[in-house]
């Protein structure tokens, strides 16, 4: 069954529908690994981020399992994911990578406005949110609440209800099943430490009333966020490497037998 080029309208859902149809038709049996994202993107005539969103949607719905460091594999349709349950994705949910691209456009201008309009109370709110992010990261907790508070403080300094509600809608979507599952694969305390540094650059520009600098800092933050969520599924996770290191510390390798040991064994025989 051939793949067909698609039009960009809720693209990830169209891609997922085609892939589900191919799985149902037996193109990829249970246990098979799907082609690489770049190959699927080329055949479908879409971007790799759109394919990534479709694969995440299919994982949430229990069609495939994403094994970071290996690839994406077809599951038996038992109604459950490896985690034990499936989630139905709302038909109007935004794709997480598309969402980041939209945030870059809107929040870049919001940051520029904040640099010219923010009052002391707004700057203090941003600084407090940033401190909360650092405290959570130091405790090994993903600093989502502080992140939301930071971006909320930035947009509230613009005193524009439409912009405030738009950014809040972005954050509501950030908590959807697609974004949460994507974050489960790629968000780590280490990646958030990088994000905190990006927030510091945004705050510095706003505090210095540098509109162009604030815009560029927000753009850089969103571009790096997009890159973090676009890493290959076949690339080993940092947290996975840490587990391996812990395991090797608990079970030290056995010493290699010396020549003397071999001679002793030979004498015993």
N, C-alpha and C positions, 0 to 999 in steps of 0.2 A: 504494500500500500504506500504510494508516494506521499511525501510531505508537500504542502502547498504554502506559497508565500501569503503573508497576512497583512491586514491593514492595522495601523496603530490605534485601536480602540479597546480599552481594557485588555491590552495586548497579552499580559501574562495568562489571563483566563482562556484566551483563544489558543495560546500555545499549549497550555495544560490539557485542553479538550482534545487537541490533535494527538498529543502523546498518550493520553488515556485510551483513545480509540485504537491506537497502534498496539498498545499493551493488550487490550481486550481482544484484538484480532490475532494475537499470537506473534506479533513482530518481535517482541522481547518477552520471553517466558519468565516465570517466577525465578528469581535468583540471578537473572542476567544483569549485566552492567550496561547502563545506557551510554550512548556515545558521548564524547566530551562536549562541553558547552559550546566550544568554538565550532564544532562540526554541526551541532543542532542549529546554531545561529546561522551558519552559512546556508544550510538546506532550507530553513524557514524564511530567510531573507530578513532577519531581525537582529537586534543587538544582543550581545552576550548578557548584559544585565537583565533584559526582558526574559531570556531563557532561565536565568538564575531565579527570578521571581516565580516563574512557572514551576520550577522544580521544588522550590520551597513550599508552594501551594499544594503540590502533589504529595509532599511529605506530610504536611499538616493533615491532609485528607486520608492518609494511610495507603497511598498507591506506591510510594517508593521510600527507601531509606537512604539518607545521605550519610556516607561514612567518610568523614574528613580524613584525608590521607590516602583514600582509595578511589572513591567515586560514588555514583548514584545507582542503587540496585532496586530491581522490581520486587515488590512484596506480594505474598499471597493475599488475596482479598478476603480476609476474615472479619473485616470491620474494625480491626485494631491495628495501631502502630506498634513498633517495638516498645514504646513507652506505655502501651496498654490502652490507648484511647485515640479516637480521631476527633477532629474539630471541623465543623462546617464553616467555611469562610463566607462572610457576607458578600453578596454579589457586587456591592459598591465599594468594597475595600480597595484602597490605593495600594499599588505596588511599592514596597519600601525603598527601592533604589530610585524610582520615579519621584517619590516623596522627597528624597534628599536633594534631587535636582531642582525641584520646585522651591524647596527651602532656600537653596543657594540664591535663586533669583529674588525672592521676596525678602528674606532676612538680610541679604546683603544691603539692600536699600534701607531696611529698618535700622541696621547698625549705623549707616551713614547719617540718618536722621537723628538717631540717638546721640551721636557725637556733637550735634549742634543744639539739641534740645534738652538733653538729660540734666536734671537738677541734682543737688547733693543727695537727696533721699534715694534717687534712682541709682546713683553711683554706689551708695552704701548698700543697697539691696543686691546689686550685682556682686560686690565684694563679699557680702555675707554668703551668697549662693556659692561663689567660688570656694570660699573657706569650707563650706559644707561638703563640696565635691572632694576637696583634698582630704578632709577628715574621713569620709567614707572609703576613699581609695587606700588610705593608710591602714584602715581596718580590714581591707580585703573585700569591701562591699562595692558593687557597681553603683556609682553615684547618680542614679537616674533622677532622684528628687531634686538634688542640687542643680542638675543640668536644666531641668524644666524651669526651676526658679530663676536661673540666670537668664535664659532666653525670654522668660516672661517679664523680668525687670527691664530688659533692653527694649522690648516692644511697648511696654507701658509708658516709657519715657517719651514716646512719640505722641501720646494723647490722641490716638486715633482708634475709635472703637472697631472699625472694620479690620484694621491691621491686627489689633489685639485678638479679636475673635478668629481671624485667619490663622495666626500662629498657634492659638489654643487648639484649633481643629487639627493642625499639623501634629500637635502633641497627642491628641486623642488617637490619631491614626498610628502614632508611634507605639501605642500599647495594644495594637491589633495582633491577631495570631500570626500573621505573616512576618511582621517585624520582630516579634518576640522569638519566633523560631529562628530567624536569620541571626538575631543577636545571640541566641544560644550556641550557634556554631562559631561565631567570630568575635564576640565581645569578651574581653578579659580585663582584669585589673590593669595589666600592662598597657593595653590599648587605650584604656581610659586615662592613664597617666599622660599619654601623648595628647589626648583630647583636652585635658586640663591646661596644658601649656598653650594650646590653641585658644582656649577661652581667655587666658591671661593676656594674650596679644590683642584680643578684641577689647577687653576692658581697658588696657593701656591706651589704645587709640581713642576710645570714647572719653576717657578721663582727660586726654590731651586735646579734646575737641578737634580731632583729626578725622574728618568725614571720609576722605579718600582712603586713609589707612584703615579705618574701621570696616569699610566695605571690603577692602582687599583681605583683611584678616578673617572676616566672616566667610568670604568666598573660599579662602584657603582651608578653613575648618570644614566646610561642607565637602570640598573636593577630597580632602583626606578621609573624611568619614565614608564617602562613597567608595574610595579605594579600599578601606578596611573591610567593608562589607562585600567587596568584589573579589576578594582573594580566592584562589583556586580551592575547590572542594578536595582536591587531591594533595593539598599542601598540609603537612602535619601541624596540628594545633600546638601553640605554646603550652597550654595547660596539659596537653597530653605528654609533652616532653618532660614537664615537671613531675608528672606521676611516674614516668620511667626512671627519672633520677632518684626519686624517693625509694622506688622498689630496689634499685641497684645498691642504695645505701643500706637497706635492710638486709639484703642478701649479698654480702661481698663475694667477689669471684674467688673460686678455689685456686690456691697457688699452683703454678705450673711445676710438675715434678722435675727435680734437678737430676743431673747425671749421676750423682751419688745415690739418689733414691733408686734409680734404675739398676745400679750395680748391686745394691742391697737385695732387691727383689730377685736378681739373677742368682746370687749366692744362696738364697733360701731355697730356690728350686734345685 
